[in-house]
Amino acid sequence: MGSDVALDGTAFERYRRSASERTTLPRLIAGLLVIVLAWMLATVAVIALGMLVHAWLGSEGADGGMAGFLSTPVGVLTALGSFSGIWIGAWIAMRFIHREPLSALFGNSRRISRADFAKGFCAVALTSLFSEILLYALDPQVTRGSIGIVPWLLALVPVALLALLQTSSEELLFRGYLVRALARRFSSPLVWAVLPVLVFAVLHWSPSASPAMNVAGLITIGVFAGLLVALVYATGNIGAAMGGHLANN
């Protein structure tokens, strides 16, 4: 199970072999700790700033505690912004632990493929649109929300940008950093593909949801995460996975 065992897939083979010999398990664990710590610190800082802005605006839910705050528009934007810590932590880990540029995680070209991003986004967006139309057709009781079209359009740009921040950071970590490093050390997809998928799915477990809803959610998220790993395997780049994840969210 060493790095001298070749995998199928020319693009992915080049991607996983691009990781340096410094990509050892101890360094991988240390890098993960750095990323998680940066994520936590960024979350605290961004939420604190968001709550100050929320209180200054005098919006509803300002006195409803953390749960009330996160259910407000400012709270939603703040929660999405907290994922900036993953990008910061990944840069620190790559720069000082692995001695590689952050762009090494993007793909063989060391750039996020715009073409792959667009293909992934369009594929998921079209299937999602079809499923939404089908849902409305099957259940006429499903109706449009109460938000007006103008506020919705005004919120679309900041929400889309912050959703891109959130989804791209998750792809950078779970389909880039983890998959690339594990594939460098292990040839079995059970390690470099299944393990990150399981971790990603379990992190979406909700204590407030019923067991049945959690199981259904974990299966759905796990299948989707597996598809994203397959895109990285096929392209040797995280661009398609980023595009698909953004369209899904």
Backbone as CSV, one residue per row, in Angstrom:
resi,resn,N_x,N_y,N_z,CA_x,CA_y,CA_z,C_x,C_y,C_z
1,MET,0.830,-1.203,0.000,0.000,0.000,0.000,0.866,1.255,0.000
2,GLY,1.920,1.280,-0.742,2.781,2.443,-0.757,2.527,3.313,-1.962
3,SER,3.317,4.370,-2.053,3.139,5.314,-3.138,3.675,4.784,-4.464
4,ASP,4.329,3.607,-4.448,4.872,3.064,-5.680,3.853,2.223,-6.428
5,VAL,2.648,2.070,-5.878,1.614,1.279,-6.527,0.762,2.202,-7.384
6,ALA,0.688,1.939,-8.676,-0.033,2.828,-9.584,-1.532,2.599,-9.491
7,LEU,-2.268,3.657,-9.701,-3.717,3.589,-9.750,-4.153,3.686,-11.204
8,ASP,-5.389,3.288,-11.473,-5.949,3.490,-12.794,-6.298,4.960,-12.950
9,GLY,-6.405,5.413,-14.194,-6.783,6.798,-14.424,-5.557,7.668,-14.557
10,THR,-5.223,8.035,-15.791,-4.000,8.798,-16.032,-4.022,10.145,-15.327
11,ALA,-5.150,10.855,-15.415,-5.241,12.188,-14.818,-5.066,12.118,-13.305
12,PHE,-5.759,11.188,-12.669,-5.667,11.085,-11.221,-4.307,10.564,-10.787
13,GLU,-3.720,9.707,-11.626,-2.393,9.189,-11.303,-1.385,10.329,-11.230
14,ARG,-1.457,11.250,-12.182,-0.550,12.401,-12.155,-0.853,13.295,-10.959
15,TYR,-2.113,13.431,-10.641,-2.518,14.299,-9.525,-1.998,13.770,-8.196
16,ARG,-2.190,12.485,-7.954,-1.764,11.949,-6.655,-0.250,11.834,-6.554
17,ARG,0.432,11.601,-7.687,1.887,11.535,-7.664,2.528,12.917,-7.560
18,SER,1.740,13.974,-7.787,2.293,15.324,-7.670,2.574,15.700,-6.222
19,ALA,1.966,14.965,-5.278,2.231,15.217,-3.859,3.661,14.817,-3.538
20,SER,4.356,15.633,-2.780,5.759,15.379,-2.477,5.909,14.247,-1.460
21,GLU,7.149,13.825,-1.278,7.442,12.773,-0.302,7.197,13.251,1.128
22,ARG,7.054,14.548,1.305,6.748,15.084,2.630,5.297,14.837,3.012
23,THR,4.518,14.286,2.095,3.115,13.997,2.385,3.038,12.662,3.118
24,THR,3.417,12.682,4.375,3.351,11.504,5.233,2.117,11.579,6.110
25,LEU,1.769,10.466,6.731,0.586,10.456,7.596,0.719,11.418,8.778
26,PRO,1.879,11.469,9.462,2.004,12.453,10.550,1.813,13.886,10.069
27,ARG,2.370,14.211,8.901,2.207,15.563,8.367,0.760,15.813,7.933
28,LEU,0.112,14.783,7.417,-1.293,14.917,7.036,-2.152,15.212,8.261
29,ILE,-1.912,14.487,9.335,-2.666,14.712,10.571,-2.393,16.106,11.116
30,ALA,-1.121,16.509,11.098,-0.771,17.848,11.569,-1.447,18.916,10.715
31,GLY,-1.467,18.700,9.405,-2.123,19.642,8.515,-3.612,19.741,8.780
32,LEU,-4.232,18.605,9.032,-5.669,18.601,9.345,-5.950,19.373,10.635
33,LEU,-5.097,19.205,11.618,-5.272,19.931,12.873,-5.157,21.442,12.647
34,VAL,-4.214,21.839,11.812,-4.043,23.262,11.496,-5.288,23.798,10.787
35,ILE,-5.795,23.034,9.834,-6.979,23.470,9.081,-8.189,23.586,9.992
36,VAL,-8.402,22.589,10.850,-9.542,22.627,11.769,-9.424,23.797,12.741
37,LEU,-8.210,24.028,13.251,-8.001,25.142,14.178,-8.281,26.483,13.488
38,ALA,-7.765,26.645,12.274,-8.017,27.882,11.529,-9.500,28.059,11.248
39,TRP,-10.175,26.966,10.946,-11.627,27.000,10.692,-12.373,27.446,11.952
40,MET,-12.004,26.899,13.093,-12.656,27.256,14.360,-12.427,28.721,14.713
41,LEU,-11.182,29.179,14.582,-10.873,30.576,14.905,-11.609,31.530,13.968
42,ALA,-11.641,31.187,12.673,-12.358,32.030,11.712,-13.850,32.044,12.014
43,THR,-14.387,30.908,12.425,-15.814,30.831,12.753,-16.156,31.748,13.922
44,VAL,-15.337,31.697,14.969,-15.561,32.551,16.143,-15.488,34.020,15.753
45,ALA,-14.450,34.378,14.976,-14.256,35.777,14.593,-15.380,36.280,13.693
46,VAL,-15.751,35.484,12.693,-16.770,35.909,11.735,-18.145,35.990,12.398
47,ILE,-18.475,35.025,13.259,-19.770,35.052,13.932,-19.854,36.227,14.908
48,ALA,-18.764,36.507,15.605,-18.758,37.651,16.517,-19.000,38.950,15.751
49,LEU,-18.332,39.093,14.606,-18.534,40.277,13.771,-19.957,40.326,13.238
50,GLY,-20.457,39.174,12.804,-21.815,39.120,12.280,-22.861,39.481,13.308
51,MET,-22.674,39.048,14.541,-23.635,39.368,15.606,-23.601,40.855,15.933
52,LEU,-22.413,41.469,15.863,-22.329,42.914,16.084,-23.088,43.671,15.000
53,VAL,-22.901,43.251,13.753,-23.610,43.891,12.639,-25.110,43.675,12.777
54,HIS,-25.483,42.468,13.153,-26.898,42.124,13.300,-27.549,42.972,14.398
55,ALA,-26.867,43.119,15.516,-27.401,43.936,16.610,-27.460,45.409,16.217
56,TRP,-26.453,45.872,15.471,-26.425,47.269,15.032,-27.588,47.578,14.093
57,LEU,-27.928,46.591,13.244,-29.053,46.779,12.326,-30.389,46.696,13.043
58,GLY,-30.375,46.117,14.256,-31.613,45.989,15.012,-32.599,45.035,14.380
59,SER,-32.084,43.997,13.692,-32.950,43.047,13.003,-33.611,42.103,13.992
60,GLU,-34.673,41.469,13.545,-35.366,40.488,14.379,-34.453,39.307,14.643
61,GLY,-34.570,38.760,15.834,-33.766,37.597,16.203,-32.467,37.959,16.864
62,ALA,-32.216,39.269,17.058,-30.956,39.684,17.669,-30.838,39.206,19.101
63,ASP,-31.975,39.030,19.782,-31.962,38.592,21.177,-32.326,37.115,21.307
64,GLY,-32.318,36.401,20.214,-32.724,34.998,20.245,-31.592,34.030,20.423
65,GLY,-30.430,34.508,20.864,-29.290,33.626,21.057,-28.677,33.225,19.731
66,MET,-27.750,32.263,19.808,-27.041,31.831,18.615,-27.984,31.220,17.574
67,ALA,-28.923,30.377,18.030,-29.851,29.739,17.099,-30.705,30.775,16.380
68,GLY,-31.172,31.755,17.130,-31.979,32.807,16.517,-31.180,33.628,15.526
69,PHE,-29.933,33.904,15.879,-29.077,34.691,14.999,-28.796,33.957,13.697
70,LEU,-28.462,32.672,13.784,-28.118,31.909,12.591,-29.299,31.692,11.655
71,SER,-30.511,31.910,12.144,-31.693,31.760,11.299,-32.042,33.047,10.563
72,THR,-31.334,34.125,10.855,-31.582,35.409,10.203,-30.748,35.519,8.934
73,PRO,-31.089,36.455,8.019,-30.281,36.627,6.803,-28.811,36.914,7.098
74,VAL,-28.546,37.815,8.069,-27.153,38.109,8.421,-26.475,36.872,8.982
75,GLY,-27.215,36.097,9.782,-26.659,34.884,10.360,-26.303,33.854,9.311
76,VAL,-27.150,33.710,8.288,-26.871,32.760,7.204,-25.611,33.163,6.454
77,LEU,-25.492,34.455,6.127,-24.303,34.937,5.431,-23.049,34.758,6.286
78,THR,-23.205,34.993,7.596,-22.072,34.831,8.506,-21.616,33.377,8.566
79,ALA,-22.578,32.463,8.646,-22.235,31.036,8.701,-21.474,30.610,7.450
80,LEU,-21.900,31.102,6.299,-21.197,30.765,5.065,-19.790,31.360,5.054
81,GLY,-19.657,32.588,5.567,-18.360,33.246,5.590,-17.350,32.578,6.502
82,SER,-17.838,31.824,7.482,-16.927,31.176,8.425,-16.045,30.121,7.766
83,PHE,-16.456,29.644,6.577,-15.673,28.616,5.892,-14.378,29.162,5.312
84,SER,-14.188,30.475,5.392,-12.926,31.058,4.929,-11.741,30.484,5.701
85,GLY,-11.999,30.024,6.930,-10.926,29.451,7.738,-10.295,28.219,7.121
86,ILE,-11.066,27.468,6.337,-10.506,26.277,5.691,-9.462,26.673,4.657
87,TRP,-9.751,27.701,3.871,-8.783,28.177,2.888,-7.509,28.660,3.585
88,ILE,-7.681,29.407,4.665,-6.522,29.925,5.398,-5.704,28.781,5.983
89,GLY,-6.387,27.844,6.630,-5.699,26.708,7.235,-5.003,25.837,6.207
90,ALA,-5.640,25.635,5.050,-5.027,24.818,4.001,-3.766,25.490,3.460
91,TRP,-3.795,26.819,3.335,-2.606,27.526,2.871,-1.457,27.365,3.864
92,ILE,-1.772,27.503,5.141,-0.740,27.360,6.171,-0.159,25.944,6.160
93,ALA,-1.065,24.939,6.081,-0.617,23.550,6.094,0.256,23.227,4.889
94,MET,-0.162,23.672,3.717,0.614,23.386,2.513,1.950,24.135,2.523
95,ARG,1.930,25.362,2.979,3.135,26.203,2.932,4.179,25.766,3.947
96,PHE,3.757,25.480,5.159,4.725,25.267,6.234,4.886,23.798,6.652
97,ILE,3.928,22.956,6.337,4.034,21.538,6.715,4.452,20.680,5.530
98,HIS,3.795,20.894,4.385,4.097,20.075,3.211,5.097,20.742,2.264
99,ARG,5.358,22.037,2.474,6.302,22.783,1.639,5.885,22.753,0.166
100,GLU,4.610,22.908,-0.080,4.070,22.967,-1.431,3.164,24.182,-1.540
101,PRO,2.949,24.690,-2.756,1.995,25.795,-2.911,0.563,25.288,-2.773
102,LEU,-0.320,26.140,-2.325,-1.726,25.759,-2.197,-2.303,25.310,-3.530
103,SER,-1.814,25.900,-4.609,-2.337,25.570,-5.942,-2.086,24.120,-6.334
104,ALA,-1.185,23.435,-5.629,-0.929,22.024,-5.928,-2.175,21.176,-5.676
105,LEU,-3.067,21.660,-4.814,-4.295,20.928,-4.511,-5.342,21.086,-5.593
106,PHE,-5.183,22.090,-6.460,-6.213,22.373,-7.463,-6.280,21.301,-8.543
107,GLY,-5.122,20.806,-8.965,-5.100,19.819,-10.031,-3.748,19.753,-10.695
108,ASN,-3.652,18.965,-11.751,-2.378,18.778,-12.429,-1.836,20.072,-13.014
109,SER,-2.720,20.956,-13.458,-2.300,22.230,-14.027,-2.017,23.273,-12.956
110,ARG,-2.295,22.919,-11.687,-2.176,23.833,-10.554,-3.083,25.054,-10.725
111,ARG,-4.140,24.856,-11.464,-5.191,25.846,-11.612,-6.531,25.127,-11.532
112,ILE,-7.536,25.804,-11.006,-8.874,25.243,-11.002,-9.411,25.328,-12.419
113,SER,-9.731,24.200,-13.015,-10.196,24.163,-14.401,-11.550,24.854,-14.523
114,ARG,-11.581,25.956,-15.253,-12.836,26.681,-15.449,-13.820,25.865,-16.285
115,ALA,-13.279,25.158,-17.278,-14.144,24.337,-18.132,-14.798,23.224,-17.328
116,ASP,-14.015,22.543,-16.491,-14.570,21.481,-15.654,-15.559,22.047,-14.645
117,PHE,-15.248,23.225,-14.093,-16.156,23.877,-13.144,-17.501,24.143,-13.807
118,ALA,-17.474,24.695,-15.016,-18.715,25.014,-15.728,-19.504,23.749,-16.049
119,LYS,-18.816,22.692,-16.467,-19.502,21.439,-16.782,-20.160,20.841,-15.542
120,GLY,-19.422,20.829,-14.437,-19.984,20.289,-13.199,-21.168,21.098,-12.720
121,PHE,-21.048,22.423,-12.808,-22.135,23.294,-12.373,-23.378,23.085,-13.224
122,CYS,-23.221,23.087,-14.539,-24.376,22.946,-15.433,-25.050,21.590,-15.278
123,ALA,-24.261,20.538,-15.138,-24.834,19.200,-15.017,-25.714,19.081,-13.781
124,VAL,-25.221,19.558,-12.641,-25.990,19.462,-11.398,-27.151,20.455,-11.400
125,ALA,-26.929,21.661,-11.949,-27.989,22.666,-11.987,-29.172,22.182,-12.822
126,LEU,-28.899,21.567,-13.958,-29.972,21.095,-14.825,-30.750,19.949,-14.189
127,THR,-30.037,19.004,-13.577,-30.730,17.892,-12.916,-31.516,18.382,-11.703
128,SER,-30.985,19.374,-10.991,-31.693,19.937,-9.843,-32.958,20.671,-10.292
129,LEU,-32.853,21.418,-11.396,-34.011,22.127,-11.930,-35.095,21.140,-12.335
130,PHE,-34.693,20.058,-12.976,-35.657,19.031,-13.379,-36.342,18.415,-12.164
131,SER,-35.561,18.133,-11.116,-36.144,17.519,-9.920,-37.089,18.480,-9.209
132,GLU,-36.757,19.783,-9.230,-37.641,20.773,-8.606,-38.977,20.856,-9.339
133,ILE,-38.912,20.912,-10.670,-40.138,20.960,-11.470,-40.966,19.704,-11.235
134,LEU,-40.298,18.571,-11.161,-40.995,17.307,-10.915,-41.642,17.305,-9.530
135,LEU,-40.957,17.877,-8.546,-41.493,17.946,-7.191,-42.771,18.772,-7.158
136,TYR,-42.746,19.928,-7.826,-43.939,20.774,-7.866,-45.090,20.079,-8.583
137,ALA,-44.763,19.302,-9.604,-45.798,18.595,-10.364,-46.421,17.477,-9.546
138,LEU,-45.625,16.805,-8.743,-46.119,15.686,-7.949,-46.844,16.143,-6.696
139,ASP,-46.479,17.295,-6.155,-47.084,17.790,-4.922,-47.507,19.248,-5.105
140,PRO,-48.733,19.487,-5.510,-49.222,20.859,-5.744,-49.216,21.719,-4.479
141,GLN,-49.131,21.103,-3.299,-49.135,21.870,-2.059,-47.817,22.602,-1.820
142,VAL,-46.781,22.211,-2.536,-45.506,22.905,-2.428,-45.629,24.239,-3.153
143,THR,-45.472,25.320,-2.420,-45.655,26.651,-3.001,-44.397,27.498,-2.814
144,ARG,-44.378,28.615,-3.501,-43.263,29.547,-3.420,-43.246,30.220,-2.058
145,GLY,-42.045,30.557,-1.574,-41.906,31.209,-0.275,-42.457,32.624,-0.288
146,SER,-42.472,33.244,0.889,-43.086,34.562,1.035,-42.152,35.709,0.643
147,ILE,-40.859,35.441,0.462,-39.917,36.509,0.135,-40.224,37.088,-1.237
148,GLY,-40.142,38.403,-1.357,-40.419,39.064,-2.620,-39.313,38.840,-3.634
149,ILE,-39.636,39.032,-4.910,-38.665,38.761,-5.969,-37.498,39.736,-5.914
150,VAL,-37.768,41.011,-5.557,-36.694,42.005,-5.494,-35.709,41.690,-4.362
151,PRO,-36.189,41.461,-3.126,-35.234,41.074,-2.068,-34.486,39.791,-2.414
152,TRP,-35.173,38.873,-3.081,-34.532,37.606,-3.451,-33.386,37.857,-4.426
153,LEU,-33.632,38.712,-5.425,-32.594,39.014,-6.400,-31.427,39.762,-5.756
154,LEU,-31.742,40.676,-4.822,-30.686,41.432,-4.141,-29.816,40.512,-3.287
155,ALA,-30.440,39.492,-2.712,-29.693,38.565,-1.854,-28.945,37.508,-2.652
156,LEU,-29.326,37.345,-3.917,-28.766,36.257,-4.720,-27.251,36.377,-4.881
157,VAL,-26.759,37.580,-5.172,-25.324,37.756,-5.430,-24.476,37.466,-4.191
158,PRO,-24.745,38.112,-3.024,-23.912,37.798,-1.850,-24.048,36.350,-1.395
159,VAL,-25.255,35.797,-1.497,-25.435,34.399,-1.097,-24.659,33.481,-2.031
160,ALA,-24.713,33.756,-3.336,-23.997,32.914,-4.302,-22.489,32.992,-4.087
161,LEU,-21.974,34.189,-3.828,-20.535,34.348,-3.610,-20.074,33.626,-2.345
162,LEU,-20.860,33.756,-1.281,-20.487,33.093,-0.032,-20.716,31.582,-0.118
163,ALA,-21.712,31.170,-0.894,-21.905,29.738,-1.121,-20.726,29.164,-1.901
164,LEU,-20.182,29.949,-2.825,-18.978,29.523,-3.545,-17.807,29.380,-2.578
165,LEU,-17.693,30.308,-1.642,-16.646,30.219,-0.625,-16.805,28.942,0.192
166,GLN,-18.023,28.662,0.607,-18.285,27.475,1.425,-17.989,26.185,0.670
167,THR,-18.589,26.049,-0.511,-18.446,24.799,-1.259,-17.022,24.591,-1.760
168,SER,-16.368,25.664,-2.183,-14.988,25.514,-2.672,-14.047,25.121,-1.545
169,SER,-14.294,25.633,-0.342,-13.440,25.275,0.788,-13.612,23.802,1.152
170,GLU,-14.850,23.314,1.084,-15.090,21.901,1.385,-14.453,21.003,0.336
171,GLU,-14.519,21.410,-0.926,-13.867,20.623,-1.977,-12.350,20.651,-1.825
172,LEU,-11.815,21.815,-1.468,-10.370,21.935,-1.261,-9.894,20.964,-0.181
173,LEU,-10.686,20.830,0.878,-10.299,19.971,1.999,-10.587,18.496,1.731
174,PHE,-11.839,18.188,1.373,-12.267,16.790,1.323,-11.951,16.094,-0.003
175,ARG,-11.980,16.810,-1.118,-11.671,16.203,-2.402,-10.284,16.589,-2.903
176,GLY,-9.658,17.580,-2.270,-8.311,17.972,-2.651,-7.282,17.498,-1.647
177,TYR,-7.220,18.155,-0.509,-6.190,17.874,0.486,-6.216,16.417,0.955
178,LEU,-7.380,15.937,1.379,-7.466,14.578,1.913,-7.264,13.516,0.841
179,VAL,-7.988,13.628,-0.266,-7.914,12.609,-1.311,-6.499,12.524,-1.892
180,ARG,-5.911,13.659,-2.201,-4.572,13.667,-2.803,-3.532,13.079,-1.857
181,ALA,-3.574,13.481,-0.590,-2.577,13.002,0.364,-2.737,11.513,0.646
182,LEU,-3.965,11.066,0.832,-4.192,9.647,1.119,-3.851,8.777,-0.090
183,ALA,-4.186,9.260,-1.292,-3.866,8.488,-2.489,-2.357,8.412,-2.714
184,ARG,-1.633,9.394,-2.215,-0.161,9.376,-2.336,0.438,8.254,-1.508
185,ARG,-0.217,7.923,-0.404,0.329,6.908,0.495,-0.349,5.551,0.347
186,PHE,-1.593,5.518,-0.126,-2.349,4.262,-0.195,-2.940,4.098,-1.592
187,SER,-2.877,2.889,-2.124,-3.421,2.624,-3.458,-4.895,2.269,-3.427
188,SER,-5.413,1.816,-2.293,-6.795,1.348,-2.220,-7.792,2.507,-2.171
189,PRO,-8.802,2.504,-3.042,-9.857,3.525,-2.996,-10.647,3.493,-1.689
190,LEU,-10.605,2.369,-0.978,-11.283,2.295,0.315,-10.684,3.293,1.301
191,VAL,-9.431,3.656,1.077,-8.755,4.622,1.947,-8.902,6.033,1.397
192,TRP,-8.428,6.252,0.157,-8.363,7.629,-0.348,-9.706,8.166,-0.862
193,ALA,-10.663,7.284,-1.147,-11.969,7.742,-1.638,-13.060,7.569,-0.592
194,VAL,-13.213,6.352,-0.083,-14.321,6.058,0.831,-14.152,6.772,2.168
195,LEU,-12.941,6.789,2.706,-12.727,7.416,4.017,-13.106,8.901,4.021
196,PRO,-12.630,9.717,3.069,-13.054,11.120,3.055,-14.559,11.287,2.852
197,VAL,-15.172,10.391,2.061,-16.621,10.462,1.854,-17.362,10.209,3.161
198,LEU,-16.911,9.208,3.914,-17.556,8.898,5.194,-17.407,10.053,6.178
199,VAL,-16.222,10.627,6.253,-16.004,11.756,7.163,-16.888,12.931,6.771
200,PHE,-16.942,13.227,5.482,-17.758,14.339,4.986,-19.227,14.123,5.307
201,ALA,-19.712,12.891,5.119,-21.123,12.599,5.376,-21.452,12.682,6.866
202,VAL,-20.589,12.110,7.701,-20.847,12.097,9.145,-20.876,13.512,9.718
203,LEU,-20.081,14.409,9.162,-20.067,15.788,9.652,-21.402,16.501,9.411
204,HIS,-22.255,15.923,8.572,-23.566,16.506,8.315,-24.652,15.922,9.225
205,TRP,-24.243,15.093,10.176,-25.211,14.525,11.125,-25.815,15.643,11.968
206,SER,-27.133,15.643,12.090,-27.830,16.681,12.846,-28.480,16.087,14.093
207,PRO,-28.043,16.477,15.287,-28.631,15.935,16.520,-30.119,16.254,16.662
208,SER,-30.566,17.335,16.022,-31.966,17.732,16.154,-32.897,16.965,15.220
209,ALA,-32.334,16.255,14.252,-33.145,15.504,13.297,-33.405,14.096,13.808
210,SER,-34.442,13.470,13.303,-34.767,12.099,13.691,-33.736,11.144,13.092
211,PRO,-33.579,9.952,13.679,-32.623,8.981,13.120,-32.914,8.645,11.661
212,ALA,-34.188,8.508,11.322,-34.541,8.179,9.944,-34.117,9.285,8.985
213,MET,-34.359,10.545,9.397,-33.970,11.671,8.552,-32.455,11.754,8.431
214,ASN,-31.746,11.481,9.525,-30.286,11.509,9.484,-29.736,10.433,8.557
215,VAL,-30.277,9.236,8.650,-29.802,8.144,7.802,-30.045,8.471,6.334
216,ALA,-31.248,8.974,6.034,-31.571,9.333,4.653,-30.646,10.441,4.157
217,GLY,-30.402,11.416,5.035,-29.522,12.515,4.654,-28.093,12.055,4.430
218,LEU,-27.602,11.187,5.321,-26.228,10.713,5.201,-26.028,9.877,3.936
219,ILE,-27.043,9.089,3.589,-26.936,8.288,2.369,-26.896,9.199,1.142
220,THR,-27.789,10.187,1.129,-27.834,11.118,-0.004,-26.526,11.891,-0.129
221,ILE,-26.059,12.428,0.998,-24.816,13.203,0.984,-23.627,12.314,0.627
222,GLY,-23.624,11.088,1.144,-22.530,10.169,0.846,-22.453,9.819,-0.634
223,VAL,-23.605,9.585,-1.245,-23.633,9.272,-2.681,-23.133,10.466,-3.497
224,PHE,-23.594,11.666,-3.122,-23.176,12.867,-3.843,-21.671,13.102,-3.663
225,ALA,-21.174,12.917,-2.442,-19.745,13.084,-2.189,-18.934,12.063,-2.986
226,GLY,-19.462,10.847,-3.108,-18.790,9.834,-3.917,-18.706,10.240,-5.376
227,LEU,-19.778,10.869,-5.868,-19.779,11.365,-7.242,-18.713,12.448,-7.431
228,LEU,-18.570,13.314,-6.432,-17.566,14.381,-6.521,-16.148,13.805,-6.540
229,VAL,-15.907,12.770,-5.747,-14.598,12.104,-5.772,-14.347,11.490,-7.149
230,ALA,-15.407,10.914,-7.731,-15.273,10.321,-9.063,-14.885,11.373,-10.104
231,LEU,-15.411,12.595,-9.946,-15.060,13.675,-10.867,-13.586,14.045,-10.743
232,VAL,-13.086,14.081,-9.503,-11.664,14.362,-9.292,-10.818,13.238,-9.893
233,TYR,-11.262,12.005,-9.733,-10.538,10.860,-10.285,-10.489,10.929,-11.805
234,ALA,-11.592,11.350,-12.419,-11.673,11.371,-13.881,-10.899,12.529,-14.494
235,THR,-10.811,13.639,-13.773,-10.217,14.854,-14.349,-8.842,15.208,-13.795
236,GLY,-8.512,14.721,-12.605,-7.262,15.130,-11.975,-7.292,16.580,-11.557
237,ASN,-8.499,17.093,-11.294,-8.690,18.495,-10.948,-9.946,18.602,-10.093
238,ILE,-9.972,19.581,-9.158,-11.146,19.715,-8.290,-12.173,20.688,-8.873
239,GLY,-11.943,21.181,-10.085,-12.848,22.148,-10.687,-14.263,21.636,-10.875
240,ALA,-14.415,20.452,-11.462,-15.747,19.895,-11.708,-16.484,19.649,-10.394
241,ALA,-15.766,19.164,-9.392,-16.377,18.917,-8.083,-16.826,20.225,-7.455
242,MET,-16.036,21.281,-7.594,-16.424,22.582,-7.069,-17.692,23.099,-7.733
243,GLY,-17.747,22.986,-9.061,-18.909,23.450,-9.792,-20.166,22.682,-9.432
244,GLY,-20.046,21.362,-9.356,-21.193,20.540,-8.997,-21.685,20.806,-7.583
245,HIS,-20.763,20.996,-6.661,-21.117,21.245,-5.266,-21.820,22.590,-5.137
246,LEU,-21.322,23.612,-5.837,-21.954,24.927,-5.785,-23.370,24.869,-6.339
247,ALA,-23.558,24.216,-7.477,-24.890,24.108,-8.072,-25.844,23.367,-7.135
248,ASN,-25.362,22.341,-6.483,-26.194,21.567,-5.559,-26.651,22.425,-4.371
249,ASN,-25.716,23.182,-3.786,-26.060,23.994,-2.621,-26.924,25.183,-2.980
